[in-house]
């Protein structure tokens, strides 16, 4: 309920042009509200729906540019690295978030 209220308030902000895209979630919400990523605007418990939405717009990991996507295809899902509500627009996840030296498992 609280998240739906936040999405509704965010939508009002978009309608009046007062919200700037600071996070990846904001940027995606500008397209179609919270429904851009979340079914009925509500996050799923396992993020399966959200990860399917990523793939439907951006393509499968194996099709994306950068060796990091191909190296993790069929091992990780988008939300394992990308945190749209936490990451600023233009910010990218780093290897050392999961790997000690950025290269080794």
Secondary structure, DSSP 4 states (H G I P E B T S, - for coil): -HHHHHHHHHHHHHHTT-----BHHHHHHHHHGGGGTSGGGS--SSSHHHHHHHHHHH--GGGSSSHHHHHHTTT--HHHH--TTTSBTT----GGGTSTTSS--
